[in-house]
Amino acid sequence: MTTPRDLLIIALDAGSSSPVEQGELSLALAGAEMIDFLAAQAVGLDGDHIVPGDRTVLADRLLEEAAGSLVREAPYESVADWLWRRGRGLSAAYQAALEAEGQLVRQGRRGISFRAGELVLADSPDRRRAADRLASDEPVLASLVWAVRVRGERPGDAADAADVSDVPDVADDAVATVLAAVNDALVELAAVRQRRAIEDAAFDNIWRGGGG
């Protein structure tokens, strides 16, 4: 298993009680991919810029795809730029991969065709491993899960101090840089959505005769 797959499984497992927006999840998955690249020494960081190393065989199709899209010539891409570029539609790609592998299945309901059923996680060793990893408070996964609000609140949202302190510290500076970039991107995404909502509301108000 990989960190992105573990993160997606945890997010889907928590979906009924604490749903995660696809945009937030996609950004976090892109960050998880970068963290796995660092662990495999497939990349290094020069400040906040991604410096690819020698091509490393990664035992995951989506990670291989991600590695193939790395910018391999200077000027190198920043972590933030990677998150936005790679993250576009990434949660859907990972969900499709899990479904193709039988880890996401359609739950049949009486009177409804099997194909029309809701996608749910199968009871699999990968699902149990992801849950065990989260339960162990492994710092990277715990931080990513916390960032997308599967557990606790995001920084800046009047988070409960006890929830924040439950997130383990990450000792590796490069990994910490990626996690900080993920959090910054999530804050930026929330700001963009809020601005659009305000603009849409103002536009609706004009059409209803409330402007001026």
Backbone as JSON, one array per atom type, in Angstrom:
{
  "sequence": "MTTPRDLLIIALDAGSSSPVEQGELSLALAGAEMIDFLAAQAVGLDGDHIVPGDRTVLADRLLEEAAGSLVREAPYESVADWLWRRGRGLSAAYQAALEAEGQLVRQGRRGISFRAGELVLADSPDRRRAADRLASDEPVLASLVWAVRVRGERPGDAADAADVSDVPDVADDAVATVLAAVNDALVELAAVRQRRAIEDAAFDNIWRGGGG",
  "N": [[0.84, -1.2, 0.0], [0.27, 2.35, -0.44], [0.9, 5.74, 0.68], [-0.98, 7.62, -0.48], [-3.11, 5.83, -1.17], [-3.77, 4.75, 1.34], [-4.66, 7.09, 2.59], [-6.9, 7.76, 1.0], [-8.55, 5.53, 1.48], [-9.05, 5.81, 4.25], [-10.37, 8.26, 4.19], [-12.66, 7.61, 2.68], [-13.75, 5.69, 4.35], [-14.53, 7.24, 6.47], [-16.42, 8.76, 5.32], [-19.29, 8.77, 5.56], [-19.87, 9.91, 8.02], [-18.21, 12.11, 8.21], [-17.84, 13.73, 5.64], [-15.53, 14.28, 2.95], [-14.49, 16.88, 0.87], [-14.0, 16.61, -2.66], [-12.06, 18.21, -3.92], [-10.35, 19.05, -1.81], [-9.44, 16.54, -1.0], [-8.1, 15.66, -3.29], [-5.92, 17.45, -3.46], [-4.58, 16.75, -1.09], [-3.96, 14.09, -1.67], [-2.13, 14.4, -3.75], [-0.08, 15.57, -2.29], [0.5, 13.42, -0.62], [1.51, 11.61, -2.47], [3.91, 12.93, -3.14], [5.25, 12.76, -0.7], [5.65, 10.01, -0.51], [7.4, 9.76, -2.66], [9.62, 11.1, -1.63], [10.28, 9.37, 0.48], [11.07, 7.15, -0.98], [13.31, 8.11, -2.08], [13.12, 9.15, -4.59], [12.84, 11.74, -5.23], [14.16, 14.92, -4.16], [14.17, 17.83, -2.04], [14.86, 21.2, -2.78], [14.88, 23.76, -0.94], [11.67, 24.75, -1.39], [11.35, 23.51, -3.76], [11.06, 20.86, -6.13], [13.35, 18.4, -6.73], [14.05, 16.03, -8.97], [15.33, 12.69, -8.55], [17.27, 9.81, -9.5], [15.48, 7.68, -11.74], [13.19, 5.69, -10.12], [11.83, 2.5, -9.59], [8.51, 2.23, -8.83], [6.17, 0.55, -6.95], [3.44, 0.85, -7.84], [0.83, 1.78, -9.92], [-0.33, 4.37, -10.2], [1.47, 5.96, -8.77], [3.74, 5.59, -10.37], [2.82, 6.82, -12.68], [2.59, 9.42, -11.7], [5.28, 9.95, -11.09], [6.31, 9.98, -13.65], [5.42, 12.39, -14.56], [6.88, 14.35, -13.37], [8.71, 17.43, -13.28], [11.75, 17.54, -14.79], [13.86, 19.15, -15.4], [15.7, 22.16, -14.72], [14.07, 25.38, -14.58], [13.0, 23.96, -11.53], [9.88, 22.57, -10.38], [7.74, 23.98, -7.9], [6.61, 22.72, -4.7], [4.01, 23.56, -4.12], [3.03, 24.23, -6.7], [3.09, 21.69, -7.85], [1.12, 20.38, -6.31], [-1.27, 21.65, -7.13], [-1.24, 21.17, -9.89], [-0.9, 18.33, -10.27], [-2.91, 17.5, -8.61], [-5.36, 17.89, -9.82], [-8.39, 16.42, -10.29], [-7.5, 14.11, -9.05], [-8.48, 12.55, -6.91], [-10.64, 11.21, -8.03], [-9.31, 9.58, -9.85], [-7.85, 7.86, -8.17], [-9.98, 6.64, -6.82], [-11.17, 5.29, -8.94], [-9.16, 3.45, -9.48], [-9.15, 1.9, -7.14], [-11.7, 0.81, -7.36], [-11.43, -0.71, -9.68], [-9.72, -2.64, -8.75], [-11.3, -4.05, -7.06], [-11.56, -3.15, -4.48], [-13.28, -1.17, -3.94], [-16.68, -1.51, -4.0], [-19.93, -1.99, -5.49], [-22.78, -1.54, -3.67], [-25.46, -3.54, -3.57], [-29.03, -3.04, -3.63], [-32.32, -3.92, -2.66], [-34.59, -4.11, -5.31], [-33.16, -2.39, -6.84], [-30.81, -2.17, -9.42], [-27.62, -3.88, -9.41], [-25.49, -2.37, -10.42], [-26.37, 0.15, -9.99], [-26.01, 0.63, -7.34], [-24.61, 2.1, -4.32], [-21.16, 3.04, -4.08], [-19.0, 1.33, -1.98], [-16.5, 0.63, 0.52], [-14.75, -2.42, 0.32], [-14.31, -5.16, 2.61], [-11.16, -5.58, 3.25], [-7.66, -6.66, 3.32], [-6.04, -4.4, 2.81], [-7.66, -2.29, 3.59], [-7.82, -2.78, 6.33], [-5.14, -2.53, 7.03], [-4.69, 0.19, 6.49], [-6.38, 1.35, 8.4], [-5.12, 0.43, 10.72], [-2.7, 1.73, 10.5], [-3.48, 4.4, 10.78], [-4.54, 4.27, 13.37], [-2.25, 3.87, 14.8], [-1.18, 6.33, 14.95], [0.74, 7.18, 13.12], [2.9, 9.65, 11.98], [2.8, 11.0, 9.38], [0.48, 10.08, 7.93], [-1.45, 10.64, 9.86], [-1.28, 13.44, 9.96], [-2.05, 14.19, 7.36], [-4.65, 13.17, 7.25], [-5.84, 14.65, 9.28], [-5.59, 17.17, 8.12], [-7.44, 17.18, 6.01], [-9.77, 17.1, 7.36], [-10.87, 14.67, 8.16], [-10.45, 13.85, 10.65], [-10.66, 15.85, 13.5], [-10.06, 19.43, 13.23], [-9.19, 21.8, 10.67], [-6.21, 23.85, 10.78], [-6.7, 27.22, 11.87], [-9.42, 27.21, 11.86], [-10.69, 27.6, 14.3], [-9.89, 25.42, 15.83], [-10.14, 22.76, 18.19], [-7.99, 22.69, 20.95], [-7.08, 20.3, 22.04], [-7.54, 18.47, 19.99], [-5.74, 19.38, 18.03], [-3.29, 19.0, 19.32], [-3.18, 16.29, 19.3], [-2.14, 15.51, 16.88], [0.69, 14.01, 15.62], [4.12, 15.18, 15.69], [6.1, 15.83, 12.8], [9.23, 14.77, 11.99], [11.02, 14.91, 9.83], [12.35, 17.34, 7.74], [11.85, 17.84, 5.0], [9.5, 16.4, 4.5], [7.84, 17.74, 6.28], [7.78, 20.21, 4.99], [6.29, 19.58, 2.7], [3.84, 18.85, 3.89], [3.13, 21.3, 5.03], [2.76, 22.79, 2.71], [0.55, 21.47, 1.66], [-1.41, 22.11, 3.58], [-1.47, 24.93, 3.23], [-2.41, 25.05, 0.6], [-4.97, 23.96, 0.93], [-6.15, 25.92, 2.53], [-6.09, 28.03, 0.72], [-7.78, 27.02, -1.29], [-10.2, 26.92, 0.12], [-10.58, 29.66, 0.52], [-10.9, 30.56, -2.12], [-13.3, 29.26, -2.8], [-15.02, 30.48, -0.98], [-14.93, 33.13, -1.85], [-16.05, 32.87, -4.4], [-18.59, 32.02, -3.71], [-19.58, 34.3, -2.45], [-19.52, 36.1, -4.6], [-21.34, 34.84, -6.33], [-23.64, 34.99, -4.8], [-24.01, 37.75, -4.72], [-24.47, 38.27, -7.41], [-26.86, 36.87, -7.81], [-28.48, 38.38, -6.18], [-28.61, 40.78, -7.54], [-30.09, 40.05, -9.84], [-32.46, 39.49, -8.62], [-33.39, 41.89, -8.03], [-32.28, 43.18, -5.92], [-30.02, 44.68, -6.02], [-28.26, 47.74, -5.58]],
  "CA": [[0.0, 0.0, 0.0], [0.96, 3.62, -0.49], [0.26, 6.76, 1.51], [-2.23, 8.11, -1.08], [-4.17, 4.84, -1.05], [-4.18, 4.72, 2.74], [-5.42, 8.31, 2.86], [-8.2, 7.64, 0.36], [-9.36, 4.53, 2.2], [-9.49, 6.41, 5.51], [-11.36, 9.29, 3.86], [-13.9, 6.94, 2.29], [-14.29, 5.02, 5.54], [-15.13, 8.26, 7.34], [-17.27, 9.59, 4.49], [-20.68, 8.88, 5.97], [-20.0, 10.77, 9.19], [-17.4, 13.32, 8.02], [-17.49, 13.7, 4.22], [-14.39, 15.1, 2.52], [-14.66, 17.43, -0.47], [-13.08, 16.01, -3.62], [-10.94, 19.11, -4.16], [-9.42, 18.93, -0.68], [-8.84, 15.21, -1.01], [-7.16, 15.59, -4.41], [-4.69, 18.16, -3.07], [-3.89, 15.95, -0.08], [-3.42, 12.9, -2.33], [-0.91, 14.82, -4.45], [0.94, 15.71, -1.27], [0.87, 12.07, -0.17], [2.41, 11.06, -3.5], [5.23, 13.55, -2.99], [5.86, 12.21, 0.51], [6.15, 8.67, -0.87], [8.59, 9.96, -3.5], [10.73, 11.43, -0.72], [10.64, 8.15, 1.2], [11.74, 6.26, -1.92], [14.46, 8.87, -2.6], [12.9, 9.43, -6.01], [13.0, 13.19, -5.34], [14.62, 15.66, -3.0], [13.7, 19.21, -2.07], [15.78, 22.32, -2.67], [13.89, 24.71, -0.43], [10.35, 24.16, -1.63], [11.33, 23.05, -5.14], [11.2, 19.41, -6.25], [14.49, 18.01, -7.57], [13.95, 14.59, -9.19], [16.54, 11.89, -8.52], [17.26, 8.76, -10.51], [14.18, 7.01, -11.86], [13.02, 4.56, -9.21], [10.63, 1.71, -9.87], [7.56, 2.34, -7.75], [5.24, -0.58, -7.09], [2.08, 1.35, -7.87], [0.64, 2.39, -11.24], [-0.57, 5.8, -10.11], [2.73, 6.61, -8.39], [4.57, 5.59, -11.57], [2.27, 7.88, -13.53], [2.96, 10.7, -11.09], [6.72, 10.13, -11.26], [6.56, 10.3, -15.04], [5.02, 13.77, -14.85], [7.75, 15.29, -12.66], [9.55, 18.33, -14.07], [13.09, 17.0, -14.58], [14.87, 20.13, -15.77], [15.54, 23.46, -14.08], [13.71, 25.59, -13.17], [12.16, 22.89, -11.03], [8.54, 22.92, -9.92], [7.56, 24.07, -6.45], [5.66, 21.76, -4.15], [2.67, 24.13, -4.28], [2.62, 24.07, -8.1], [2.82, 20.26, -8.04], [-0.16, 20.03, -5.7], [-2.37, 22.14, -7.96], [-1.22, 20.54, -11.22], [-1.13, 16.9, -10.14], [-4.12, 17.23, -7.84], [-6.6, 18.06, -10.58], [-9.11, 15.17, -10.55], [-6.73, 12.96, -8.57], [-9.28, 11.66, -6.06], [-11.43, 10.34, -8.92], [-8.39, 8.59, -10.43], [-7.56, 6.85, -7.14], [-11.18, 5.87, -6.56], [-11.34, 4.37, -10.06], [-8.18, 2.37, -9.32], [-9.65, 1.01, -6.08], [-12.86, 0.08, -7.87], [-10.93, -1.71, -10.63], [-9.07, -3.71, -7.98], [-12.28, -4.71, -6.21], [-11.55, -2.63, -3.11], [-14.53, -0.41, -3.87], [-17.7, -2.34, -4.64], [-21.26, -1.4, -5.49], [-23.65, -2.18, -2.69], [-26.78, -3.76, -4.14], [-30.19, -2.83, -2.77], [-33.51, -4.57, -3.19], [-35.34, -3.31, -6.27], [-32.25, -1.54, -7.6], [-29.78, -2.99, -10.06], [-26.34, -3.87, -8.7], [-24.65, -1.28, -10.92], [-26.87, 1.44, -9.5], [-25.77, 0.73, -5.92], [-23.59, 3.02, -3.83], [-19.82, 2.48, -3.94], [-18.55, 1.22, -0.59], [-15.24, -0.09, 0.68], [-14.8, -3.85, 0.65], [-13.53, -5.56, 3.77], [-9.94, -6.1, 2.63], [-6.44, -6.45, 4.11], [-5.56, -3.03, 2.63], [-8.49, -1.43, 4.44], [-7.43, -2.99, 7.72], [-3.8, -1.96, 7.22], [-4.82, 1.65, 6.55], [-6.96, 1.66, 9.71], [-4.09, 0.18, 11.73], [-1.7, 2.8, 10.37], [-4.05, 5.59, 11.38], [-4.67, 4.05, 14.8], [-0.92, 3.95, 15.41], [-0.77, 7.74, 14.92], [1.9, 7.4, 12.26], [2.79, 11.1, 11.83], [2.46, 11.5, 8.05], [-0.92, 9.81, 7.63], [-2.27, 11.38, 10.82], [-1.28, 14.85, 9.58], [-2.85, 14.33, 6.15], [-6.05, 12.93, 7.62], [-6.27, 15.83, 10.04], [-5.66, 18.31, 7.22], [-8.67, 17.15, 5.21], [-10.91, 17.1, 8.28], [-11.43, 13.37, 8.51], [-10.41, 13.86, 12.11], [-10.28, 17.15, 14.01], [-10.33, 20.59, 12.41], [-8.02, 22.36, 10.01], [-5.71, 25.04, 11.47], [-7.35, 28.45, 11.47], [-10.86, 27.04, 11.94], [-11.03, 27.53, 15.72], [-9.74, 24.01, 16.2], [-10.0, 22.43, 19.6], [-6.57, 22.52, 21.24], [-6.77, 18.89, 22.28], [-7.48, 17.81, 18.69], [-4.5, 19.78, 17.37], [-2.15, 18.38, 19.98], [-3.18, 14.86, 19.01], [-1.44, 15.24, 15.63], [2.11, 13.85, 15.94], [5.07, 16.01, 14.97], [6.87, 15.19, 11.73], [10.62, 15.16, 12.22], [11.72, 15.12, 8.57], [12.08, 18.7, 7.27], [11.26, 17.83, 3.65], [8.1, 15.96, 4.65], [7.13, 18.84, 6.92], [7.57, 21.22, 3.96], [5.16, 19.12, 1.86], [2.6, 18.95, 4.68], [2.8, 22.72, 5.15], [2.24, 23.2, 1.41], [-0.81, 20.93, 1.56], [-2.29, 22.95, 4.41], [-1.61, 26.23, 2.57], [-3.27, 24.87, -0.57], [-6.34, 23.77, 1.41], [-6.64, 27.23, 2.95], [-6.31, 28.79, -0.51], [-8.98, 26.48, -1.93], [-11.36, 27.37, 0.9], [-10.75, 31.09, 0.26], [-11.45, 30.69, -3.47], [-14.7, 28.86, -2.75], [-15.78, 31.5, -0.25], [-15.03, 34.3, -2.72], [-17.02, 32.55, -5.46], [-19.93, 31.99, -3.12], [-19.98, 35.7, -2.23], [-19.79, 36.68, -5.92], [-22.58, 34.24, -6.83], [-24.76, 35.54, -4.03], [-24.21, 39.14, -5.16], [-25.06, 38.21, -8.75], [-28.26, 36.46, -7.64], [-29.17, 39.49, -5.56], [-28.89, 41.78, -8.6], [-31.17, 39.55, -10.68], [-33.72, 39.5, -7.86], [-33.79, 43.29, -7.82], [-31.76, 43.69, -4.65], [-28.84, 45.51, -6.2], [-28.44, 49.19, -5.55]],
  "C": [[0.88, 1.25, 0.0], [0.24, 4.62, 0.39], [-0.99, 7.34, 0.85], [-3.38, 7.11, -0.96], [-4.68, 4.73, 0.38], [-5.07, 5.92, 3.07], [-6.81, 8.22, 2.24], [-9.11, 6.66, 1.09], [-9.88, 5.1, 3.5], [-10.57, 7.45, 5.24], [-12.7, 8.66, 3.48], [-14.56, 6.24, 3.47], [-15.03, 6.01, 6.43], [-16.2, 9.06, 6.61], [-18.68, 9.79, 4.97], [-20.86, 9.85, 7.13], [-19.24, 12.09, 9.04], [-16.93, 13.39, 6.58], [-16.37, 14.68, 3.88], [-14.66, 15.58, 1.11], [-13.61, 16.85, -1.41], [-11.87, 16.9, -3.9], [-9.89, 19.03, -3.06], [-8.69, 17.6, -0.72], [-7.82, 15.09, -2.13], [-5.84, 16.28, -4.09], [-3.89, 17.33, -2.06], [-3.28, 14.69, -0.69], [-2.15, 13.24, -3.1], [0.24, 15.03, -3.47], [1.42, 14.37, -0.76], [1.78, 11.4, -1.19], [3.81, 11.62, -3.34], [5.96, 13.0, -1.77], [6.39, 10.81, 0.25], [7.36, 8.75, -1.78], [9.82, 10.27, -2.63], [11.21, 10.19, 0.01], [11.41, 7.18, 0.31], [13.0, 6.88, -2.51], [14.36, 9.06, -4.11], [13.0, 10.92, -6.28], [13.67, 13.7, -4.07], [14.04, 17.06, -3.1], [14.86, 20.17, -1.94], [14.93, 23.5, -2.24], [12.52, 24.08, -0.58], [10.22, 23.7, -3.09], [11.71, 21.57, -5.22], [12.31, 19.07, -7.22], [14.42, 16.5, -7.77], [15.31, 13.91, -9.09], [16.52, 10.9, -9.66], [15.88, 8.12, -10.55], [14.16, 5.76, -10.99], [11.75, 3.82, -9.57], [9.73, 1.75, -8.65], [6.44, 1.33, -7.96], [3.79, -0.12, -7.02], [1.89, 2.11, -9.17], [0.46, 3.9, -11.16], [0.68, 6.57, -9.65], [3.69, 6.65, -9.56], [4.12, 6.68, -12.53], [2.67, 9.25, -13.02], [4.45, 10.98, -11.29], [7.05, 10.53, -12.69], [6.21, 11.73, -15.4], [5.87, 14.81, -14.12], [8.53, 16.17, -13.64], [11.0, 17.99, -13.78], [14.21, 17.94, -15.02], [14.6, 21.44, -15.05], [14.88, 24.44, -15.05], [12.7, 24.55, -12.69], [10.85, 23.44, -10.46], [8.51, 23.03, -8.4], [6.56, 23.02, -5.99], [4.24, 22.27, -4.34], [2.17, 23.96, -5.71], [2.3, 22.6, -8.41], [1.44, 19.88, -7.5], [-1.32, 20.44, -6.6], [-2.41, 21.45, -9.32], [-1.58, 19.06, -11.12], [-2.47, 16.61, -9.48], [-5.4, 17.31, -8.63], [-7.24, 16.7, -10.9], [-8.47, 13.93, -9.95], [-7.56, 12.02, -7.7], [-10.12, 10.72, -6.91], [-10.56, 9.25, -9.52], [-8.09, 7.49, -9.43], [-8.8, 6.02, -6.83], [-11.44, 4.87, -7.69], [-10.38, 3.19, -9.95], [-8.64, 1.38, -8.25], [-10.84, 0.19, -6.56], [-12.41, -1.02, -8.83], [-10.29, -2.9, -9.92], [-10.04, -4.46, -7.08], [-12.28, -4.24, -4.77], [-12.7, -1.67, -2.86], [-15.56, -1.21, -4.64], [-19.04, -1.63, -4.57], [-22.18, -2.22, -4.59], [-25.05, -2.31, -3.28], [-27.88, -3.51, -3.13], [-31.42, -3.42, -3.45], [-34.26, -3.61, -4.12], [-34.48, -2.39, -7.1], [-31.17, -2.42, -8.18], [-28.47, -2.85, -9.32], [-25.48, -2.69, -9.13], [-25.1, 0.07, -10.39], [-26.57, 1.65, -8.02], [-24.65, 1.71, -5.58], [-22.24, 2.32, -3.74], [-19.41, 2.49, -2.47], [-17.24, 0.45, -0.56], [-15.49, -1.56, 0.99], [-13.98, -4.1, 1.91], [-12.29, -6.28, 3.24], [-8.75, -5.91, 3.56], [-5.92, -5.02, 3.99], [-6.36, -2.06, 3.5], [-8.08, -1.57, 5.9], [-6.05, -2.41, 8.0], [-3.86, -0.44, 7.32], [-5.38, 2.08, 7.9], [-5.94, 1.48, 10.82], [-3.03, 1.29, 11.7], [-2.21, 4.09, 11.01], [-4.13, 5.45, 12.89], [-3.34, 4.16, 15.53], [-0.4, 5.38, 15.49], [0.56, 7.92, 14.2], [1.84, 8.85, 11.77], [2.31, 11.58, 10.47], [0.98, 11.3, 7.76], [-1.83, 10.59, 8.58], [-2.38, 12.85, 10.43], [-2.14, 15.08, 8.34], [-4.34, 14.16, 6.44], [-6.6, 14.13, 8.37], [-6.48, 17.02, 9.11], [-6.95, 18.33, 6.41], [-9.92, 16.93, 6.06], [-11.58, 15.74, 8.44], [-11.45, 13.23, 10.02], [-9.95, 15.23, 12.56], [-10.65, 18.26, 13.05], [-9.05, 21.07, 11.78], [-7.53, 23.58, 10.78], [-6.41, 26.28, 10.95], [-8.87, 28.37, 11.56], [-11.32, 26.89, 13.39], [-10.97, 26.09, 16.21], [-9.61, 23.85, 17.7], [-8.54, 22.11, 19.88], [-6.19, 21.07, 21.45], [-6.67, 18.13, 20.97], [-6.16, 18.12, 17.99], [-3.31, 19.08, 17.99], [-2.08, 16.88, 19.74], [-2.41, 14.52, 17.74], [0.06, 15.16, 15.91], [2.99, 14.79, 15.12], [5.79, 15.18, 13.91], [8.3, 15.68, 11.81], [11.36, 15.53, 10.94], [11.34, 16.49, 7.99], [11.41, 18.73, 5.9], [9.8, 17.42, 3.7], [7.28, 17.08, 5.28], [6.85, 19.96, 5.92], [6.39, 20.85, 3.07], [3.85, 19.26, 2.63], [2.17, 20.4, 4.85], [2.22, 23.24, 3.85], [0.82, 22.69, 1.2], [-1.78, 21.79, 2.36], [-2.52, 24.31, 3.78], [-2.55, 26.13, 1.37], [-4.73, 24.69, -0.16], [-6.95, 25.09, 1.87], [-6.96, 28.09, 1.72], [-7.58, 28.33, -1.22], [-10.23, 26.95, -1.21], [-11.64, 28.85, 0.64], [-11.35, 31.33, -1.12], [-12.93, 30.34, -3.48], [-15.56, 29.91, -2.05], [-15.98, 32.73, -1.13], [-16.06, 34.07, -3.83], [-18.44, 32.54, -4.92], [-20.46, 33.4, -2.9], [-20.35, 36.35, -3.56], [-21.1, 36.15, -6.49], [-23.79, 34.81, -6.11], [-25.06, 36.97, -4.45], [-24.87, 39.17, -6.52], [-26.54, 37.85, -8.66], [-29.08, 37.62, -7.08], [-29.53, 40.56, -6.59], [-30.08, 41.34, -9.44], [-32.51, 39.56, -9.95], [-34.16, 40.93, -7.53], [-33.27, 43.87, -6.54], [-30.57, 44.58, -4.81], [-29.18, 46.98, -6.16], [-29.47, 49.59, -4.53]]
}
